Amino acid sequence: MLGSTHGTLTTDSRRARAIACGERHPGNAVHGRTADVGDLDVSGRPLYADVPDLDRFFRPASVAVIGASDAEGRPHTGITRQLLTWAERVGARLHPVHPERPSVFGIPCLPSVSELPEPVDLAVLLVADPLPVVEELAEAKARFAVVFASGFAETGAEGAAAQDRLAAAVERSGLRLLGPNTNLNAFERFRDDLTGPAIALITQSGHQGRPVFALQELGVRLSHWAPTGNEADLETADFLSYFAERPEVGAIAAYVEGLKDGRAFLLAADRAARRKVPVVAVKVGRTETGARTAASHTGKLTGADAVVDAAMRQYGVIRVDGLDELQDTAALLARARPPSAQGVAVYSISGGTGAHVADLATAAGLALPTLSAAKQAELHQWIPGYLSVANPVDNGGHPVGDQRGRKIIDALLADPAVGVLICPVTGPFPPLSDRLVRDLVDAAEETDKLVCVVWGSPVGTEPAYREVLLGSSRVATFRTVGNCLTAVRAYLDHHRFVRDYRSPFDEAPRSPSPSYRKARELMRPGQQLSEHAAKQLLRAYGIRVPREQLVTSAAAAVRAAGLVGYPVVMKASGAHLAHKTELGLVKTGLTSAAQVRDAYRELTDIARCEDVPLDGVLVCQMVEQGVEMVVGVTHDDLFGPTVTAGLGGVLVEVLRDTAVCVPPFGEEQVRDMLAGLRCRALLDGVRGRPPADLDALVEVVLRVQRMALELGGDLAELDINPLMVLPRGQGAVALDALAVCR
């Protein structure tokens, strides 16, 4: 069996539910219009991202602080002071609310929400129990609220119930809420003296966003910070969609502990991909320990990591592991122009450094093209002939100190095969290093190509680094080679991805296929189908199965074998059989009537001894020439139906060479998924075997996706194992199948 059922599908967001019910909810704006049936896929789920209007959250005209304080030593006093400063900075009117204070920091204090002189854009709740206040704010027509209080879903079942009550009140109210269990990060002081494309930041843990926020001190602009907390209402996907539409945002950086709604996240990532806005994310939960910790911190599902990884990859979200990688990769993607070529050139003053970095770059999947003979001859005008300039380029050191250094850099950047120049400086060596970085910065100002410098000094106080490199908006500066290569790979991959991107949501099925009605008749709610019934389900969707007959006597088996054609395979068939081979309930290579009769008796005897009920014995065409693959469907708690494909056969659970796609997906995404398998060479043909019919395998995966979408949660699980992929042009045959109905 390929996998197990993970549970029921999560519900979509409240806006998605309203769409599905045909309601005209004010939050249902899709691409500037109201959603309709055409915006839903065949399973009734939305096809386009709901983009909330958060302008008044980040730039309100009026703010109410509920529970405001100016008493020394009280925690709410510091928060009130910061909010007051922030409101002045953004030009908002601030209304403190407290039943026992006549004024706060010299501003008249209102006794209750009902006394607010105007409907406020943003209400900040500094109270232990926000539920009654949310209901009051609804009556006061507030647009947004922020809840700092903790003690909700992150604390366990009782807290989760309290959060559910809060979410229900918010849904009834019409306002949008950030939190609970959030903080002041949205109201930080952002530098307004920095220019160029900015990073927008989303974090579920405020402290984990500090390294990205600190990029401002290195000259990288930040525009927004959304600390989503427990996401009772506003979630990561909402901010992702909103930031993707902001003209000043060059990249979105996210620290994600758990996704509230997998579908909403995919739709938001799709919107960012359409807008060509890079999204870089740290998603915790790669390990069991990490997943458990994340769940206890945010009170949300972490999701199967392989599915999360696949979903992010399908929609171009760049997943990194460390916060240092997050800041370096996001900074590069926000500011760098699109590449003119995929090639990377490594340039150094040391042959050892160049060779080392070139090895690491190649291992990271970067292409280091060998420079042409003409280009090498040009470089040897300034570099001694005994040094290698094929790529990596070693200048030997001395040319850096005079006019030759700049000429070498210009010559490398002029090469049409080079899109990125990486120069590792392992340590400061004035005055040569000073001249080198100045030449690199000056050259970067005159080219559209990406220039990266790795400043390897552990000190980081050198003027060449602090003033020259960090003072340049065109040079991407890193402190480690690893982070540089990670960022460059992400940069090239992102631009290649968005250049060819076609949204799978545009082509997702809107209405059931002709196969759907027939398939519904074959479903048995709450039951596992027999192999024979499961194959009928596959046949309904146009997936080829072998010639076979279900028989209930030895004589009928002999007649069936004659019709199917020898040699044949005989298998016990029953609704409760999952691993027939282990029980000895499969007989292969039968070539005579006597063998068929004996096999029938043996199979039925074993079934009786094992107390396994049968609906008969299958007499099947024997198919031998091909590559055994597996294709299946399971349900993920966050993303719903997922489709898995990989190396099949009896060792599928041992070798675990499989990959996942999250519907909807298209043909190219299936091919990308298959290209990443370790067994991919088998499909191309090895050791004299002909290439397999890859097109047929792709078609089966697409048909299984259609089945998963149309049958939805009613199909809890499907395994086609093995799917025999025949030689090119001959198709693929599902030799065995298991289906579980919910």
N, C-alpha and C positions, 0 to 999 in steps of 0.2 A: 504494500500500500504506500502511495506516494507521501501522504501526510494525513493529518487529522483535522477534524473540524475545530476551529478556534472559538466558535460562538456565533452569536447573531451579529448582523450588520449594525454598525452604529447609525443612528439617525443623522440626517443632514441638519444643517443649521436651521434656525427658525425661518430665515428668509427662503431657504430651499423648500421647507415644508409648505410655506405659503404659496410658492410657485406651483408645487405639485398639486395643491388643493385648488388652484385656479384663483386664489385671492389676489387682490390688487394691493399688496403691502407696500408701503412707502419705501422699504428697503430693497425692493425687487428690481431696481434699475439695472438693466443689462445693456452695456454699450450705449447708454444714454436713452434707453427706451424701457417700457414695461415688459417683463417676461411673459411669454405665452407658451402654448403647448410645443411649438417648434423649438423652444429652448430646453426641452427635456429629452433625455435619451430613452431608449426602449424600456428601461427599467424605472422610468419616472424620475430620474435624478437630473439636476441642472447641468447644462453644458457650458455655461459661461459664468465667470466670476462676478459675484455681487460686490461692487466697489462702494464702500460707505464713504460719505462725505465727511471727512475728518478735519476739514479746514478749521472749523470753529473749536475743535478740541485743541489743536496746536496753537491757534491764534484767536482766542476768544475775545469778544468785546466786553463780556462781563463774567466775573467769577464769584462764586459764593464759597466760603470756607466754613463748613459746619463743624462746630467744636473749636473754633479759633481761640487762641490763648496768647497772652503776653506776660504770663506769670513766670518769673525767673525760676529756672530749674525744672520746668515742666517740659516733657518731650514735644508736646504739641506747639510749644512756643517757637522752637527752632524751625519747625515745619511751616508755621504761619509766617514767620519772618521771611523764609525763602520764597514762599508763594507770593508774598507782598512784593518782594523785589522782582520776581519774575513777572508779575502782573504789570508793574510799572514799565518793565522792559518791553513787553509786547503791546502796551497801550490798552490794557484791560481795566475796567472798573472793578474793584474788589469790595465785596460785601461780607464782613465777618458776621457769623451767626453763633450766638451763645446765650442760653437763657439767663445767665447770672452775671453777665458782664455788660456794663454800659458802653464800653469802648475797648478796642484792641489796637495798640500802637497808634492811638490818637484818632482812630476811625470809629464813628458811631457803630455800635454792635446791635444787631437785630435779635430779638428774643427767639424767633422761630422762622422756619422756612416760609411759612405762610405770610410773613411780614416782608418778604423780599419785594423791593420796589419795581422789579422788572423780571421777566423770564430770563434766567441766566443761561449762558452757553455752557458753562462748566461749573459743576459743584464738586468740591473736594470734601470727602467725609472723614473727619478725624474723630470717629465715634466707634465704640466697641461693637455695637449692634446696628449695622447699617440698614436692616430691613425696614423698620418704620420710616426712616428718613427717605428711603427710595420711594416709598408710597407717597410721602408728602411732596417729593420733588416732581413726581408725575403730575400731581394736581397743579404744581407751580409752573409746569411746562418747561422744565429744564431739558437741555439737549443731551448733555453728557455728565457722567458722574465718575469719580475715582474713589475706590474703596481701598484704604491701606490696611484695614484690620486683617489679622490672621486668625487661625483657628477654624479653617474651613476644610476643604477636601484634602488638604495636605496632612490632616491630623487623623484621618480614619473615617469609619462609617458614620459616626455622629456628625462630624464636621462636613462630610459629603452631603448628608441630608440637609444641613443648614445651608450649604451652597446651592443645593437644588431649589430650596425655597427662595433664596435670593434671586437665582436665575429666573424662576417663574415670575417673581414680582417685577423684574426688569422687563421681561417679555410683555407683561400686561401694561407696563407703564409707557412704552414708546420711546423712552430714553435709551441711550447706549452707555454701557458701564465698562470701565477698565478695572480689573482686579477680580476678586479681593486678593489680599496677600501681595500687594504691589508696593511701589515706593515712589520716590521723588524724581526718578531719572528723566521723566518727560519734561521736567521743569528746570533742568540744568541750564547753566549759562553756556551757550554756544558762541564760539568766536565768530564775529561778523567781519573780521578783517581778512579772511581767507577767501580766495576766489577759485573758480573752476568747478567741475562736477563734484558732488558731495556724496558721502556715504550716509545712508539712512540705516539706523540700528534697531534691531528687535531682539529683546532678551526676555527670557522667563526668570532668570536670576540676575538681579541688577548688578551684583558684584562682578559677574562674568563679562559684563560689557565694558568694564573700566579700561582694559587695554585698548579697545577700539576707540573709546572716547578720548583717550590720551593721545591718539594720533594727531589731534589738533596741535599739540605742542611740537610736532614734526612738520607742520605745514599742511596737513591733510584736512580738508573741510568736512565737517559733519553737519547735517541739516536737521535730523530728528532722532529721537530715542524713544522707543515704545517699550516700556517694561510691562509685559502682559500679565504677569502673575499667574493666578489660577484660571484665568480665562472663563469666568462664569458667563461672559457675554462676548465682548470684543476679544478676538483671538489672533494668533500669528498670521493666519491667512488674510484677515481683514486689513492689517497693516501692510502686508506684502502687496496686496492688490492696490492699496492706496499709494504706497511709495512708488510702485511701478509707473504710475501716471504722473508723478511729479517731475516737471522738466529739469529741476536742479539736481535730481538724484542720478548719480552715475553708477552706483552699485548699492546693493542691499546686503548688509551683514546680519546674520541671525545666530543666536544661541538658543537652541530648542531642546527642551527636556522631554516633552511629550506633546503630541499633536492632538488637538481636541477633535478635529473632524478631518479625516484623510482626504475625502473628496474635495472639501473646501480648499485644502492645501494644494491639491493638484490643479484646481481651477485658478488659484492665485499664481502658482508657478507658471501655468500656461499663459496667463496674462503678462507676466514679466518676460517670458520668452517671446511673445508676440511683439512686445515693446523693445526687445533686445536689451533689456536691463539685466545685468548679471546678478545672480543671487548666490552668496557664499554662506554656508551654514555649518556650524558645529551641531551635530545631533547626538546627544548622549544616549546610551543604551546599547552599544555594540556588544557588551558582555552581559551575562545574567546579573552580575553584581551591579553594573552600571544601570541596567534597566530597573532593578529593584530600588535602588537609591533614588532614581528619577521619579518613580511612581510615588514614593513616600514624600517627596518634596513638593510635587505639584498636584498629586491626586488625579492624574490622568493616565490613560493607556499609553505605553511606550510603543507598542507594536512590534511585530517580528522584524528584526533589524534587516534581514535580507530583503524584505518587502519594502521597507523604508528606503533602503539603498537603491533598489530598482526604481522606485517611484521618483526619487530625486534625479537619478540619472536620466530617466525618460524625458523629464521636463527641464533638463539643463541646470538643475540646482547643483552647485559645486560643493561637495561635501569635504570638509577638512576635519582634522582631529584636534588640533591644538588652538588655543586662543592666539598664539603668535602667528600661526598660519592664517587664521581668520583675518587678523589685522593686515598682514602683508599682502595676502591675496586680494582682499577687498580694496585696499588702497591702490594696488596696481590696476585692477579692472575698472575702478572708478575713473582713473585719470588717463590711461593709455589709449591711444587711437587704434583703430582696427589695423591688423597686420597686413602688409602688402605681400608677404611670403611666409611660408611655414618654417623655413630654415633658420637654425640658430648657429651663430659663430661665437666661439670662445676665444678671447684675446687676453693674454697675460704677459708679464715680464719674466715668467719662469716656466720652463718646459714641464717641470714636475707639477706645478699648479695647474697648468693648462690640461695636462693629461688626466689628472685626478678629476677635475671638474667635467671634462669631456666624458669620462667613464660614468660619472654620476648622472650627467644629462642624458646620455644614451639609455641608462637603466631606468630613468624617469619617463622614457617614451618620447623624448625630444629628438628631432631630426637634425643631425650635424652634417650638412652636405659638404663633400670634398670640393674645395674651391677649384675653379678652372685653372688650367695651365697658364692662361693669360693673366688671370688675377694673381696667381702665385708669383709670376715673373714681375708683375707690377709691385708687389709687396717686397720682393727682393731688391728693389731699388734702394730701400731704406733699412731692410733687415738683412744681416749677414747671410750668405748663401748656405752656410752649414746648419742653419736653424730651420725647423719645420714650420711651414706656413700653409699647410694643406687644410687645416681646421682640426684641432685648435691651432691658433697662431701664437708663436713664441717670438717676442721681439728681442730677447736677450737682455733687456734692461736699458742699455745706453740710449737707444733712439727716443725713449720717453723724455729725456732731458732737453731736447731741442725741437726744431720745427718738424723733424721726421715723425714725431709722435702723432701730431694732428693729421698728417697726411696718411698715416697708416689707418687711423680711425675712419677718416673720410672714405678711403678706398674700400674698407670692409662694408661700410654702410651703403656704398654705391652698388654693391653686388646685388643683382636682381634676385638671387637665390636666398639672400639673407634678409630675414624679417626682424630678427632680434639679435642684438649684440650683448653678450655677457662678459663683463670684465671683473674677475675676482682680484681683489687687493688683500692679500693675506695679512698684511700689517703695514703700519705707516713707515715710510722710509724717506723723509724729507731730504732734499727738495724734490726728488723724482716723483713721489706720490702726489705732492701738491700740484706739480705740472700735469701729471696724468689725469687727475680728476678734473682739473680746470679744462683740459682739452676735451674730455668726455662731455662735460656740461655744455661747453660751447658748441660741440658738434651736435649734441642732442637738440639744441635750439634751432638748428638748421635742417633737421630731417624729420620726416613723419614716422621713422622707424623707432622701435623701442630700444632704449639703451638702459641696461641694468648694471649696477655696480654692487658687488658684495664687499662691504667694508668689514674685514675680519678682525680688526683690533678689538680686544676685550675692554678697552678703556672708553672709547666713544666720545672723548672730549677734544679730539684733534680738530683744529680749524678746518682742515680739508674735509672732514666729515660734517661737523656741526654747522659750518657756514656755507661751504661751497656745495656739497652734495645735498644736504637738507634744504639749502636755499633754492634749489632748482625744482621747478614744477614739471620738468620734462624727463629727468633721470629718475628711474625707480631704484631706490637704495635699500639694500638688505643687510642684515648683520650675519646671516648664515647662508651657506650655499644651498642647503636643503630647502629653506623657505623660498629662496629665489627660484629654484627649479620647480617647486610646487606651484608657485604663482605663475610662472611663465607657461607651464603646461596648461594650467587652468585658463589663462588668457587666450592661448591658441585654440584650445578646445571650445571655449565659449563662442568665439567669433566664428569658428567653423560650424558650430551647432546652430546659432541663430541665423547664419547665412542660408542654411538649407532647411530651416524649421518649417514644418507644416503641422498645424495643430491637429492632433487626433480627434479633438472634440468637434471639429468642423465636419468630420466624416463619420462620426459615431452614428449608429443606427437609431432612427427616431421611431420606427414602427416595427412590429414583429415580422419576421420572414415567413414565407409559406411553410417552413419546417416547424414553426412554433406549435401550431395546433396539433399536429401529429405527435410531436414530442410530449405535449401535455398529457395526451392520452396514455402514454407509456409510463408516466411518472406514478410512483406509489408512495404517497406521503408517509414519512416516518420509517421507510423500509430501505434496505439495501437490495438493489436489483441483481438478479442472476447475470452471469456473463452473457447469456443469450439475449436477455432483455436489454442489458447495457449496450450490446452491439446494435440492437434495433434502434436505440436512441441515437447512436452514432450515425447509423444509416439514414435516419431521418434528416440529419444535417449534412448529408452528402459525403460523409467520411467512409472510405472504402473498408470493408471487412472481408475476410476470406469466405469462400463458398463453404457452407456448413448446414447441417440439419440436426435438430434436436430429436432424439429417439428415446424410446422407453422399453426396448427389447433388443436382444442380441440379433435376432433376425432382421429387425428394422435397421440396426447398425450396419449389417452387411449390405443391405440394399442401399443405404445412404452412402456408404463408402464407394459403391459402384457409380453412383450418380456424381459424387464429389470428385472422384478420381484419385487413384492411388499415386503415391503414398499419402496416408492420412494421419491426422492427430486426433486422439480421443481424450475428452476432458469431462470430468464430472461437472454438472451444472446445477447450482442451487443458490438461493438468495443469501445464504449465510457463509458462502465460501469466499475467502479472500486470498488465501495462500495455498493454492491447490498443489503446487509442486512439492512443498514441504510434507504434505500428507500422502504423497504418492498417487495423486488423483489426475495425473497427466501421463499419457502414453504417446510417444512420438515414433515416426518412421514405420508405421504399420503398412505392410505391402500385400497382405493376403486376407481372404475371408476368415481363415482360421485364426489369424492373429487378432482380427477385429472382434470375433466372438469371445476369444479368451480375454481380451482387454475389457470388453463390456462387463463380463462376469467379475473380473478382478476389481474394476472400479466400483461397481455396486457393492461388492463384499466389503471393501475398505470403508465405504461410506456408512454401511450398516455398523461395522465395528466401531467407527469413530462417532456414531450417532449423529451423522450429518444428513439432514433431509435434502433430497435431490428433486429437481423437477425433470430430470432426465440426464442423458449423456450427449454431449456434442461430438459429432463426427465432422472434422474440419479439414479443409484443404491445407496441405503442408507447404509453408512458404519458408525457404531457407536462405536465399541469396539477398543479403541486404545488411543494413546497419540498424541494430536494435536501439531505439530511442524511447523516451517516455514523454508523454504530454498529459498534463492534468490540471484540475481546477481545485482550489481550496478557497476558504473564506478567511480574510484577515479582519480582525476587529476594527481596524481603522479604515482600510481601503476597500473592503468588500471583496468581491470575487477577484482572485488573482490566478494567472495562468503560468504554469511551470513547464519548462521543456529542458531535456538534457539526455544524457546517456542512460539507456534503459537496460532491461534484462534483470536477471536474478540478483545482480550486485548493485542495484540502483541505490540502496540505502547504505552500502559500504563505501562506494566510490563518491557518491554525492556530487556528481558533476552535473549540476543543474543550474538554471537561471530563471529569473522571475520577470514577468511583465504584468503591469497593472492596467486593466482596461480603463478607457479605450486606448488602443494602440494600432498602428498601421504596419504595413509590410516592411518598411525600412527599419522600424524598431524591432520587429521580429528578427530580421537579418542581423542587426547589431547584437541582439541577445544571443543568437546562436554563434556569432563570431567570437564571443568571449568564452565559450566552453573549451575545456581542455581537450575534449574529444573531437573538436572541430576538424582536425586532420583526417579522421575516419570518414567524414562526409566527403572530403575531397578525393579520397581513394589512396590507400597505402598498400605497400607490398604487393603490387600487381592487381589490386582490386580496382574495379571501375569506380568513378565518382558516383556518389549517391544522388538521388533526385531531391536536391535541396529545395527546388521550387515546390515540390509536392509537400515536403515537410512544413514549409512556410504556410502553405494553404491549409493544412490540417490545423496548425496553431491558430490561424485566423478564424477557422470554422468553430474551433473550441471556444474561442473568445465570444463569438456570436451566441453560442449555446449558453455560456456563462452569463452574458448580459440579459438574454431573453428569459432564461429560467430563474435568474436571480438567486435569492436565498432558498428557493425550493430545491435547487441542486446543491446539496451540502458539499459533495466531494465527487470528483471524477478522476479515474486513472486509466490511461491507455498505456499499457505496458505488457509486452513490447509493441511499439509501433514500428513495424519493419519498413525502413526506407529503402526502396529498391534502387537498382542502378538508374542513372539519369534517363529521364523520359518514360520510366515504367511506373511511377507513382509511389504511394505508400499504403500499407495495409495494417489496420489495427488488429493484431492477433489476439489480444486479450483486453478486457475492459472491466472496470468496476465502477459502479455508480451508486451513490448514497443520496436518497431523497430526504428532505427535511419536512 
